[in-house]
Each structure stands twice: as structure tokens, then as C-alpha cells.
Amino acid sequence: MLDVFRFAWFAVRTFFGIGLLILAVETSMWMLVKVHSMATGNLESDAALRRVNSYNTAGIGHKDRPAAAASSGSPSRPHALSGSEP
């Protein structure tokens, strides 16, 4: 009879222990997000995007390029261009 109560106490402790562990992880993630947002709060929201775009345009050498025309065949299916399948 004592074993049933011992197992029940173990189950209750495990349940609350896992719950507290999950709560601690969520709290630490929330704090990390708050600290990070405070550290980067004065930055412009699209600064990283503008930096990437300026790097890409400087490296390529042009601002806008028209879209490439789609080919009728695919590199994995060279017979699609000639119309004859093996």
C-alpha cells in the first residue's frame, strides 16, 4: 500500500518539476528577447535589409535587372527541347 503513495508522490513531483522547468525556459527566453530588443531598440528596423541590398547592388554592379526568360526545356530533361523522348 505504501508503494502506491510513493509512486503517486513521485508522479506529482515529476509533473510539477517538468512544469517548472518549462516555465523557467519560457521565462529565460522572454528575458532574452526583452534584453535583445532593448539593446537594439534605437536601431532602424530595416537597417540590416538596406545593408544587404546595398552590398548586393554594389557587388553586382547594377540596381535592377529584368527577369530572365523561362526556357521551354529543363537541364535535367535535355530531350524536352528536341521533342524526342528515349
C-alpha positions, 0 to 999 in steps of 0.5 A: 500500500505504501508503494502506491503513495510513493509512486503517486508522490513521485508522479506529482513531483515529476509533473510539477518539476517538468512544469517548472522547468518549462516555465523557467525556459519560457521565462529565460527566453522572454528575458532574452528577447526583452534584453535583445530588443532593448539593446537594439531598440534605437536601431532602424528596423530595416537597417540590416535589409538596406545593408544587404541590398546595398552590398548586393547592388554594389557587388553586382554592379547594377540596381535592377535587372529584368527577369530572365526568360523561362526556357521551354526545356529543363537541364535535367530533361535535355530531350524536352527541347528536341521533342524526342523522348528515349 
